[in-house]
């Protein structure tokens, strides 16, 4: 009898109670923090990175998750600081980042621009990474660089209380704002 009661409580009532509380108190988070556009189309999640490669978009940090931002294969590369493969990969990424963003060969590159996060799905970049990409995005879209910097500031999130770190920019929400403002004609040079 105890087994049946515990099974009913632990396998039925408790999960239903937790589900109900999550849907009531934390609806957005419990459903994946999805971003839905005005037409009702899901564009992504605030919590998962997406691969943007076109010149007119801000690019996320690299992903080591499967075939790029594959949540099923979430995880890091597990390459350590003494790994020759990691060294070569980062060196190639630094050169590509400098070339893509029109930086000098000696320009410093933010670490998040050339290294994957532990999950491979980080949706954020550093403010410095965003600022270094401004000129490329502005050229590709015909935007004013200062307007892009303002947009970055509008999409900057502070660090989590009690955790070390720095302010960061959610790449998906920033790029969706870019598309929205481009469609409305805002941000374009006069």
Secondary structure in CASP SS format (residue, H / E / C, confidence):
PFRMAT SS
TARGET T0000
AUTHOR 0000-0000-0000
METHOD secondary structure of the structure
MODEL  1
X C 1.00
X H 1.00
X H 1.00
X H 1.00
X H 1.00
X H 1.00
X H 1.00
X H 1.00
X H 1.00
X H 1.00
X H 1.00
X H 1.00
X H 1.00
X H 1.00
X H 1.00
X H 1.00
X H 1.00
X H 1.00
X H 1.00
X H 1.00
X H 1.00
X H 1.00
X H 1.00
X H 1.00
X H 1.00
X C 1.00
X H 1.00
X H 1.00
X H 1.00
X H 1.00
X C 1.00
X C 1.00
X C 1.00
X E 1.00
X E 1.00
X E 1.00
X C 1.00
X C 1.00
X C 1.00
X C 1.00
X C 1.00
X E 1.00
X E 1.00
X E 1.00
X E 1.00
X C 1.00
X C 1.00
X C 1.00
X C 1.00
X C 1.00
X C 1.00
X C 1.00
X C 1.00
X C 1.00
X C 1.00
X C 1.00
X C 1.00
X C 1.00
X C 1.00
X C 1.00
X C 1.00
X C 1.00
X C 1.00
X C 1.00
X C 1.00
X C 1.00
X C 1.00
X C 1.00
X C 1.00
X C 1.00
X H 1.00
X H 1.00
X H 1.00
X C 1.00
X C 1.00
X C 1.00
X C 1.00
X C 1.00
X C 1.00
X C 1.00
X C 1.00
X C 1.00
X C 1.00
X H 1.00
X H 1.00
X H 1.00
X H 1.00
X H 1.00
X H 1.00
X H 1.00
X H 1.00
X H 1.00
X H 1.00
X H 1.00
X H 1.00
X H 1.00
X H 1.00
X H 1.00
X H 1.00
X H 1.00
X C 1.00
X C 1.00
X C 1.00
X C 1.00
X C 1.00
X C 1.00
X C 1.00
X C 1.00
X C 1.00
X C 1.00
X H 1.00
X H 1.00
X H 1.00
X C 1.00
X C 1.00
X C 1.00
X C 1.00
X C 1.00
X C 1.00
X C 1.00
X C 1.00
X C 1.00
X C 1.00
X E 1.00
X E 1.00
X E 1.00
X H 1.00
X H 1.00
X H 1.00
X H 1.00
X H 1.00
X H 1.00
X H 1.00
X H 1.00
X H 1.00
X H 1.00
X H 1.00
X H 1.00
X H 1.00
X H 1.00
X H 1.00
X C 1.00
X E 1.00
X C 1.00
X H 1.00
X H 1.00
X H 1.00
X H 1.00
X H 1.00
X H 1.00
X H 1.00
X H 1.00
X H 1.00
X H 1.00
X C 1.00
X E 1.00
X E 1.00
X C 1.00
X C 1.00
X C 1.00
X C 1.00
X C 1.00
X C 1.00
X C 1.00
X C 1.00
X C 1.00
X C 1.00
X E 1.00
X E 1.00
X E 1.00
X H 1.00
X H 1.00
X H 1.00
X H 1.00
X H 1.00
X H 1.00
X H 1.00
X H 1.00
X H 1.00
X H 1.00
X H 1.00
X H 1.00
X H 1.00
X H 1.00
X C 1.00
X C 1.00
X C 1.00
X E 1.00
X C 1.00
X C 1.00
END
